[in-house]
Amino acid sequence: MAVGVVVVAGLVGAYLLVSLLRDGGATTASPVATAGPPSTPSGAPSTSEAGTDPRGCDAPGGDLRFDTQLTGSDGQPVPYSVSLPADYYTACREYPVLFALHGRDQSNATFLPEAELLRGAVDDGVLDDVVIVTPDSNRDGRWEGRYDTAFIDDLVPHVEQTYRVLPGPAHRLLVGWSMGGHGAFRFGVEHPGDFAAVWAVDGAMSREPSQYLEFLDGVRAQQPPIRSVGGNLNGDRVEQVIDLFAAEGVEFPYERLPLEHEFPLFVSAERDAGWPTLAWMDAQLGATS
């Protein structure tokens, strides 16, 4: 029996290791959830465990990183993770919010440390300090169906009601990685007025790229600010979508980089180039109504 237990444990460990390495999965362990705003009904402001309002300017210091959830409009939990600016509890100000969508086999919690790499642009004075929020798409939910609704209809308004962030599309940035790159591009064309800027990174685009043209009329009307970058794994899939829109007279800026499928590599390349995409995103803040 002891031998059987060891074999099973070894198989489970190997499976977890493979899962972390697939599709640019997080290479760091999932952070331990710390105290944050508790689960609340959709639309209801949260309070911390100490009873303080995270929107209040007189709130005492609290955790800057935590995993939490809200209850969606369908009654199901909507998990998400938050990274607050270092001066969140000491500066009486509101911040833009940057939503970052994870890739396949990741979660809101495992992707948060990778999304926080984007704070390098804040440290370098390129991007205004932001509240970073990583939603969840159940590891392989493709950011479609209920995960579309949970993000757009439930989480976005919940964040604006719960945290000290500037409200409205003009103050929302969206970044997506791999499966989340597909999600970010899709949200950008499906909801062209909902985000100030969108960056889709090596998106695992649909195998039927023409599906994005379903939103062509809205895209033509509003010209959503979307930029994409492709790498060695998904570059061809991204280019197919970009080319389809170009054939319809809609040009989306696109760059192809010779990079393996790891989000930190794309962030490092962006940093080494002087953060041009993050600078562009920062310039879009406040530019839309």
ABEGO torsion letter per residue (X at the ends): XAAAAAAAAAAAAAAAAAAAABGGBBABBBBBBBBBBBBBBBGBBBBBAAGBBAABAABBBBBABBBBBBBBAAGBBBBBBBBBBAAAAABBBBBBBBBBBBBBGBBAAAAAAAAAAAAAAAAAGABBBBBBBBBBAGGAAGGBEAAAAAAAAAAAAAAAAABBBBBEAAABBBBBBEAAAAAAAAAAAABAAABABBBBBGBBBBABAAAAAAAAAAAAAAGBBBBBBBBAAAAAAAAAAAAAAAAAGBBBBBBBBBBBBBAAAAAAAAAAAGGAAAAAAAAABGABX
